[in-house]
Amino acid sequence: MSGQNDFLDAIKRTVARLRRARTEGEPSTFWQLGQIGVLGWIIVTPALVGLFGGRWLDRHFAMGIFWTAALLVVGIALGFWSAWRWMHAP
């Protein structure tokens, strides 16, 4: 039953999105470019925070690039997860 309800909810969301597109029209090119920019920053910001945090920890504890590599990977993964969530928000 749950799968059927999920399917019906997805159809309702699609119909609502199509109705909204008919009444509001297409977004402008500048709005779309702005959305692409936001998406880029959603991915880049956590990666940069991980990079700079890892560099600070590596310098503080003299560990080479151990923390830099680990926190950069975590930041990139968090950035892509956040971007995926943002793109699939209802």
Beta strands, then each sheet from edge to edge (+ up, - down):
end
